[in-house]
């Protein structure tokens, strides 16, 4: 298991324990950030834009 996959597995387990399981889209977003294809800041901005009710 790669380091990114290990991090993702830990995040998935933690979120599931909190009653907030990750969607496939969430998992892909995290892997993209961990692999350098995107940044966490960019992904957060995209999520905010998606759900912003201006």
PDB file of N, CA, C and O in Angstrom:
ATOM      1  N   UNK A   1       0.849  -1.176   0.000  1.00  0.00           N
ATOM      2  CA  UNK A   1       0.000   0.000   0.000  1.00  0.00           C
ATOM      3  C   UNK A   1       0.894   1.238   0.000  1.00  0.00           C
ATOM      4  O   UNK A   1       1.827   1.342   0.796  1.00  0.00           O
ATOM      5  N   UNK A   2       0.600   2.170  -0.897  1.00  0.00           N
ATOM      6  CA  UNK A   2       1.394   3.400  -0.971  1.00  0.00           C
ATOM      7  C   UNK A   2       1.069   4.302   0.220  1.00  0.00           C
ATOM      8  O   UNK A   2       0.086   4.095   0.932  1.00  0.00           O
ATOM      9  N   UNK A   3       1.912   5.293   0.412  1.00  0.00           N
ATOM     10  CA  UNK A   3       1.683   6.233   1.512  1.00  0.00           C
ATOM     11  C   UNK A   3       0.354   6.965   1.330  1.00  0.00           C
ATOM     12  O   UNK A   3      -0.382   7.161   2.297  1.00  0.00           O
ATOM     13  N   UNK A   4       0.042   7.368   0.099  1.00  0.00           N
ATOM     14  CA  UNK A   4      -1.219   8.067  -0.173  1.00  0.00           C
ATOM     15  C   UNK A   4      -2.415   7.167   0.133  1.00  0.00           C
ATOM     16  O   UNK A   4      -3.407   7.623   0.702  1.00  0.00           O
ATOM     17  N   UNK A   5      -2.324   5.906  -0.237  1.00  0.00           N
ATOM     18  CA  UNK A   5      -3.415   4.969   0.034  1.00  0.00           C
ATOM     19  C   UNK A   5      -3.580   4.739   1.530  1.00  0.00           C
ATOM     20  O   UNK A   5      -4.702   4.580   2.011  1.00  0.00           O
ATOM     21  N   UNK A   6      -2.496   4.720   2.254  1.00  0.00           N
ATOM     22  CA  UNK A   6      -2.536   4.558   3.706  1.00  0.00           C
ATOM     23  C   UNK A   6      -3.198   5.775   4.360  1.00  0.00           C
ATOM     24  O   UNK A   6      -4.033   5.628   5.253  1.00  0.00           O
ATOM     25  N   UNK A   7      -2.826   6.961   3.916  1.00  0.00           N
ATOM     26  CA  UNK A   7      -3.434   8.188   4.433  1.00  0.00           C
ATOM     27  C   UNK A   7      -4.927   8.186   4.138  1.00  0.00           C
ATOM     28  O   UNK A   7      -5.739   8.496   5.009  1.00  0.00           O
ATOM     29  N   UNK A   8      -5.284   7.838   2.915  1.00  0.00           N
ATOM     30  CA  UNK A   8      -6.701   7.814   2.528  1.00  0.00           C
ATOM     31  C   UNK A   8      -7.475   6.800   3.379  1.00  0.00           C
ATOM     32  O   UNK A   8      -8.586   7.090   3.824  1.00  0.00           O
ATOM     33  N   UNK A   9      -6.910   5.640   3.602  1.00  0.00           N
ATOM     34  CA  UNK A   9      -7.578   4.623   4.415  1.00  0.00           C
ATOM     35  C   UNK A   9      -7.811   5.126   5.834  1.00  0.00           C
ATOM     36  O   UNK A   9      -8.868   4.880   6.415  1.00  0.00           O
ATOM     37  N   UNK A  10      -6.829   5.828   6.394  1.00  0.00           N
ATOM     38  CA  UNK A  10      -6.977   6.383   7.741  1.00  0.00           C
ATOM     39  C   UNK A  10      -8.060   7.460   7.783  1.00  0.00           C
ATOM     40  O   UNK A  10      -8.868   7.499   8.711  1.00  0.00           O
ATOM     41  N   UNK A  11      -8.073   8.331   6.777  1.00  0.00           N
ATOM     42  CA  UNK A  11      -9.086   9.383   6.710  1.00  0.00           C
ATOM     43  C   UNK A  11     -10.474   8.762   6.562  1.00  0.00           C
ATOM     44  O   UNK A  11     -11.418   9.186   7.229  1.00  0.00           O
ATOM     45  N   UNK A  12     -10.601   7.763   5.693  1.00  0.00           N
ATOM     46  CA  UNK A  12     -11.886   7.089   5.485  1.00  0.00           C
ATOM     47  C   UNK A  12     -12.388   6.466   6.782  1.00  0.00           C
ATOM     48  O   UNK A  12     -13.561   6.606   7.128  1.00  0.00           O
ATOM     49  N   UNK A  13     -11.507   5.784   7.495  1.00  0.00           N
ATOM     50  CA  UNK A  13     -11.901   5.137   8.744  1.00  0.00           C
ATOM     51  C   UNK A  13     -12.337   6.162   9.785  1.00  0.00           C
ATOM     52  O   UNK A  13     -13.339   5.971  10.473  1.00  0.00           O
ATOM     53  N   UNK A  14     -11.586   7.240   9.896  1.00  0.00           N
ATOM     54  CA  UNK A  14     -11.925   8.278  10.864  1.00  0.00           C
ATOM     55  C   UNK A  14     -13.270   8.916  10.540  1.00  0.00           C
ATOM     56  O   UNK A  14     -14.104   9.097  11.427  1.00  0.00           O
ATOM     57  N   UNK A  15     -13.481   9.254   9.281  1.00  0.00           N
ATOM     58  CA  UNK A  15     -14.739   9.887   8.881  1.00  0.00           C
ATOM     59  C   UNK A  15     -15.920   8.931   9.074  1.00  0.00           C
ATOM     60  O   UNK A  15     -17.000   9.358   9.482  1.00  0.00           O
ATOM     61  N   UNK A  16     -15.721   7.656   8.785  1.00  0.00           N
ATOM     62  CA  UNK A  16     -16.784   6.675   8.959  1.00  0.00           C
ATOM     63  C   UNK A  16     -17.153   6.538  10.435  1.00  0.00           C
ATOM     64  O   UNK A  16     -18.333   6.432  10.769  1.00  0.00           O
ATOM     65  N   UNK A  17     -16.157   6.540  11.318  1.00  0.00           N
ATOM     66  CA  UNK A  17     -16.419   6.462  12.757  1.00  0.00           C
ATOM     67  C   UNK A  17     -17.219   7.666  13.240  1.00  0.00           C
ATOM     68  O   UNK A  17     -17.991   7.565  14.193  1.00  0.00           O
ATOM     69  N   UNK A  18     -17.031   8.797  12.583  1.00  0.00           N
ATOM     70  CA  UNK A  18     -17.757  10.017  12.945  1.00  0.00           C
ATOM     71  C   UNK A  18     -19.125  10.101  12.272  1.00  0.00           C
ATOM     72  O   UNK A  18     -19.844  11.086  12.440  1.00  0.00           O
ATOM     73  N   UNK A  19     -19.483   9.067  11.509  1.00  0.00           N
ATOM     74  CA  UNK A  19     -20.787   9.050  10.851  1.00  0.00           C
ATOM     75  C   UNK A  19     -20.839   9.836   9.558  1.00  0.00           C
ATOM     76  O   UNK A  19     -21.917  10.199   9.087  1.00  0.00           O
ATOM     77  N   UNK A  20     -19.672  10.100   8.981  1.00  0.00           N
ATOM     78  CA  UNK A  20     -19.595  10.882   7.745  1.00  0.00           C
ATOM     79  C   UNK A  20     -18.730  10.156   6.723  1.00  0.00           C
ATOM     80  O   UNK A  20     -17.632  10.614   6.410  1.00  0.00           O
ATOM     81  N   UNK A  21     -19.212   9.026   6.198  1.00  0.00           N
ATOM     82  CA  UNK A  21     -18.392   8.271   5.243  1.00  0.00           C
ATOM     83  C   UNK A  21     -18.116   9.090   3.986  1.00  0.00           C
ATOM     84  O   UNK A  21     -18.945   9.891   3.555  1.00  0.00           O
ATOM     85  N   UNK A  22     -16.944   8.875   3.410  1.00  0.00           N
ATOM     86  CA  UNK A  22     -16.540   9.605   2.214  1.00  0.00           C
ATOM     87  C   UNK A  22     -17.164   8.993   0.966  1.00  0.00           C
ATOM     88  O   UNK A  22     -17.316   7.776   0.857  1.00  0.00           O
ATOM     89  N   UNK A  23     -17.520   9.863   0.034  1.00  0.00           N
ATOM     90  CA  UNK A  23     -18.003   9.404  -1.265  1.00  0.00           C
ATOM     91  C   UNK A  23     -16.797   9.092  -2.139  1.00  0.00           C
ATOM     92  O   UNK A  23     -15.665   9.432  -1.795  1.00  0.00           O
ATOM     93  N   UNK A  24     -17.046   8.446  -3.266  1.00  0.00           N
ATOM     94  CA  UNK A  24     -15.959   8.185  -4.212  1.00  0.00           C
ATOM     95  C   UNK A  24     -15.339   9.490  -4.694  1.00  0.00           C
ATOM     96  O   UNK A  24     -14.129   9.573  -4.905  1.00  0.00           O
ATOM     97  N   UNK A  25     -16.179  10.507  -4.866  1.00  0.00           N
ATOM     98  CA  UNK A  25     -15.685  11.826  -5.291  1.00  0.00           C
ATOM     99  C   UNK A  25     -14.738  12.407  -4.238  1.00  0.00           C
ATOM    100  O   UNK A  25     -13.694  12.967  -4.574  1.00  0.00           O
ATOM    101  N   UNK A  26     -15.111  12.270  -2.963  1.00  0.00           N
ATOM    102  CA  UNK A  26     -14.247  12.745  -1.879  1.00  0.00           C
ATOM    103  C   UNK A  26     -12.905  12.023  -1.899  1.00  0.00           C
ATOM    104  O   UNK A  26     -11.851  12.647  -1.771  1.00  0.00           O
ATOM    105  N   UNK A  27     -12.952  10.700  -2.061  1.00  0.00           N
ATOM    106  CA  UNK A  27     -11.730   9.903  -2.064  1.00  0.00           C
ATOM    107  C   UNK A  27     -10.826  10.289  -3.226  1.00  0.00           C
ATOM    108  O   UNK A  27      -9.611  10.394  -3.058  1.00  0.00           O
ATOM    109  N   UNK A  28     -11.406  10.501  -4.397  1.00  0.00           N
ATOM    110  CA  UNK A  28     -10.619  10.922  -5.566  1.00  0.00           C
ATOM    111  C   UNK A  28     -10.005  12.294  -5.354  1.00  0.00           C
ATOM    112  O   UNK A  28      -8.866  12.545  -5.748  1.00  0.00           O
ATOM    113  N   UNK A  29     -10.768  13.178  -4.732  1.00  0.00           N
ATOM    114  CA  UNK A  29     -10.276  14.527  -4.457  1.00  0.00           C
ATOM    115  C   UNK A  29      -9.057  14.461  -3.533  1.00  0.00           C
ATOM    116  O   UNK A  29      -8.063  15.149  -3.764  1.00  0.00           O
ATOM    117  N   UNK A  30      -9.135  13.643  -2.501  1.00  0.00           N
ATOM    118  CA  UNK A  30      -8.014  13.499  -1.570  1.00  0.00           C
ATOM    119  C   UNK A  30      -6.799  12.907  -2.267  1.00  0.00           C
ATOM    120  O   UNK A  30      -5.684  13.398  -2.089  1.00  0.00           O
ATOM    121  N   UNK A  31      -7.000  11.859  -3.057  1.00  0.00           N
ATOM    122  CA  UNK A  31      -5.882  11.244  -3.775  1.00  0.00           C
ATOM    123  C   UNK A  31      -5.239  12.221  -4.752  1.00  0.00           C
ATOM    124  O   UNK A  31      -4.017  12.231  -4.904  1.00  0.00           O
ATOM    125  N   UNK A  32      -6.053  13.046  -5.417  1.00  0.00           N
ATOM    126  CA  UNK A  32      -5.501  14.059  -6.333  1.00  0.00           C
ATOM    127  C   UNK A  32      -4.609  15.047  -5.583  1.00  0.00           C
ATOM    128  O   UNK A  32      -3.562  15.454  -6.088  1.00  0.00           O
ATOM    129  N   UNK A  33      -5.024  15.424  -4.390  1.00  0.00           N
ATOM    130  CA  UNK A  33      -4.228  16.352  -3.592  1.00  0.00           C
ATOM    131  C   UNK A  33      -2.942  15.687  -3.121  1.00  0.00           C
ATOM    132  O   UNK A  33      -1.871  16.291  -3.174  1.00  0.00           O
ATOM    133  N   UNK A  34      -3.044  14.458  -2.667  1.00  0.00           N
ATOM    134  CA  UNK A  34      -1.862  13.758  -2.162  1.00  0.00           C
ATOM    135  C   UNK A  34      -0.851  13.452  -3.266  1.00  0.00           C
ATOM    136  O   UNK A  34       0.350  13.362  -3.010  1.00  0.00           O
ATOM    137  N   UNK A  35      -1.344  13.293  -4.492  1.00  0.00           N
ATOM    138  CA  UNK A  35      -0.444  12.991  -5.607  1.00  0.00           C
ATOM    139  C   UNK A  35       0.116  14.254  -6.267  1.00  0.00           C
ATOM    140  O   UNK A  35       0.992  14.166  -7.128  1.00  0.00           O
ATOM    141  N   UNK A  36      -0.381  15.420  -5.869  1.00  0.00           N
ATOM    142  CA  UNK A  36       0.119  16.674  -6.428  1.00  0.00           C
ATOM    143  C   UNK A  36      -0.640  17.160  -7.649  1.00  0.00           C
ATOM    144  O   UNK A  36      -0.273  18.181  -8.230  1.00  0.00           O
ATOM    145  N   UNK A  37      -1.691  16.453  -8.054  1.00  0.00           N
ATOM    146  CA  UNK A  37      -2.485  16.881  -9.212  1.00  0.00           C
ATOM    147  C   UNK A  37      -3.296  18.125  -8.893  1.00  0.00           C
ATOM    148  O   UNK A  37      -3.675  18.872  -9.795  1.00  0.00           O
ATOM    149  N   UNK A  38      -3.559  18.347  -7.623  1.00  0.00           N
ATOM    150  CA  UNK A  38      -4.311  19.507  -7.168  1.00  0.00           C
ATOM    151  C   UNK A  38      -3.789  19.860  -5.781  1.00  0.00           C
ATOM    152  O   UNK A  38      -2.958  19.147  -5.218  1.00  0.00           O
ATOM    153  N   UNK A  39      -4.287  20.970  -5.237  1.00  0.00           N
ATOM    154  CA  UNK A  39      -3.926  21.333  -3.868  1.00  0.00           C
ATOM    155  C   UNK A  39      -5.179  21.293  -3.009  1.00  0.00           C
ATOM    156  O   UNK A  39      -6.296  21.397  -3.516  1.00  0.00           O
ATOM    157  N   UNK A  40      -4.987  21.142  -1.715  1.00  0.00           N
ATOM    158  CA  UNK A  40      -6.134  21.134  -0.814  1.00  0.00           C
ATOM    159  C   UNK A  40      -6.857  22.481  -0.865  1.00  0.00           C
ATOM    160  O   UNK A  40      -8.086  22.524  -0.808  1.00  0.00           O
ATOM    161  N   UNK A  41      -6.113  23.569  -0.969  1.00  0.00           N
ATOM    162  CA  UNK A  41      -6.737  24.897  -1.056  1.00  0.00           C
ATOM    163  C   UNK A  41      -7.635  25.007  -2.285  1.00  0.00           C
ATOM    164  O   UNK A  41      -8.752  25.515  -2.189  1.00  0.00           O
ATOM    165  N   UNK A  42      -7.157  24.536  -3.441  1.00  0.00           N
ATOM    166  CA  UNK A  42      -7.965  24.595  -4.663  1.00  0.00           C
ATOM    167  C   UNK A  42      -9.231  23.754  -4.532  1.00  0.00           C
ATOM    168  O   UNK A  42     -10.310  24.173  -4.950  1.00  0.00           O
ATOM    169  N   UNK A  43      -9.092  22.584  -3.956  1.00  0.00           N
ATOM    170  CA  UNK A  43     -10.252  21.705  -3.809  1.00  0.00           C
ATOM    171  C   UNK A  43     -11.265  22.283  -2.832  1.00  0.00           C
ATOM    172  O   UNK A  43     -12.471  22.158  -3.045  1.00  0.00           O
ATOM    173  N   UNK A  44     -10.791  22.908  -1.771  1.00  0.00           N
ATOM    174  CA  UNK A  44     -11.703  23.554  -0.817  1.00  0.00           C
ATOM    175  C   UNK A  44     -12.462  24.675  -1.506  1.00  0.00           C
ATOM    176  O   UNK A  44     -13.668  24.820  -1.306  1.00  0.00           O
ATOM    177  N   UNK A  45     -11.766  25.474  -2.322  1.00  0.00           N
ATOM    178  CA  UNK A  45     -12.420  26.562  -3.053  1.00  0.00           C
ATOM    179  C   UNK A  45     -13.509  26.021  -3.979  1.00  0.00           C
ATOM    180  O   UNK A  45     -14.588  26.605  -4.077  1.00  0.00           O
ATOM    181  N   UNK A  46     -13.226  24.906  -4.659  1.00  0.00           N
ATOM    182  CA  UNK A  46     -14.212  24.297  -5.560  1.00  0.00           C
ATOM    183  C   UNK A  46     -15.457  23.855  -4.795  1.00  0.00           C
ATOM    184  O   UNK A  46     -16.583  24.052  -5.251  1.00  0.00           O
ATOM    185  N   UNK A  47     -15.238  23.258  -3.628  1.00  0.00           N
ATOM    186  CA  UNK A  47     -16.378  22.794  -2.822  1.00  0.00           C
ATOM    187  C   UNK A  47     -17.210  23.980  -2.346  1.00  0.00           C
ATOM    188  O   UNK A  47     -18.439  23.934  -2.387  1.00  0.00           O
ATOM    189  N   UNK A  48     -16.545  25.042  -1.897  1.00  0.00           N
ATOM    190  CA  UNK A  48     -17.263  26.233  -1.445  1.00  0.00           C
ATOM    191  C   UNK A  48     -18.067  26.838  -2.586  1.00  0.00           C
ATOM    192  O   UNK A  48     -19.223  27.215  -2.392  1.00  0.00           O
ATOM    193  N   UNK A  49     -17.475  26.937  -3.772  1.00  0.00           N
ATOM    194  CA  UNK A  49     -18.181  27.478  -4.933  1.00  0.00           C
ATOM    195  C   UNK A  49     -19.382  26.621  -5.282  1.00  0.00           C
ATOM    196  O   UNK A  49     -20.429  27.147  -5.658  1.00  0.00           O
ATOM    197  N   UNK A  50     -19.247  25.315  -5.165  1.00  0.00           N
ATOM    198  CA  UNK A  50     -20.329  24.392  -5.512  1.00  0.00           C
ATOM    199  C   UNK A  50     -21.532  24.594  -4.599  1.00  0.00           C
ATOM    200  O   UNK A  50     -22.673  24.541  -5.058  1.00  0.00           O
ATOM    201  N   UNK A  51     -21.287  24.826  -3.310  1.00  0.00           N
ATOM    202  CA  UNK A  51     -22.379  24.899  -2.340  1.00  0.00           C
ATOM    203  C   UNK A  51     -22.725  26.296  -1.866  1.00  0.00           C
ATOM    204  O   UNK A  51     -23.615  26.460  -1.032  1.00  0.00           O
ATOM    205  N   UNK A  52     -22.029  27.324  -2.389  1.00  0.00           N
ATOM    206  CA  UNK A  52     -22.290  28.708  -1.988  1.00  0.00           C
ATOM    207  C   UNK A  52     -23.659  29.145  -2.516  1.00  0.00           C
ATOM    208  O   UNK A  52     -23.982  28.935  -3.686  1.00  0.00           O
ATOM    209  N   UNK A  53     -24.442  29.745  -1.650  1.00  0.00           N
ATOM    210  CA  UNK A  53     -25.804  30.180  -2.021  1.00  0.00           C
ATOM    211  C   UNK A  53     -25.889  31.692  -2.119  1.00  0.00           C
ATOM    212  O   UNK A  53     -26.686  32.309  -1.413  1.00  0.00           O
ATOM    213  N   UNK A  54     -25.112  32.279  -2.950  1.00  0.00           N
ATOM    214  CA  UNK A  54     -25.124  33.744  -3.093  1.00  0.00           C
ATOM    215  C   UNK A  54     -26.376  34.220  -3.773  1.00  0.00           C
ATOM    216  O   UNK A  54     -26.550  35.422  -3.974  1.00  0.00           O
TER     217      UNK A  54
END
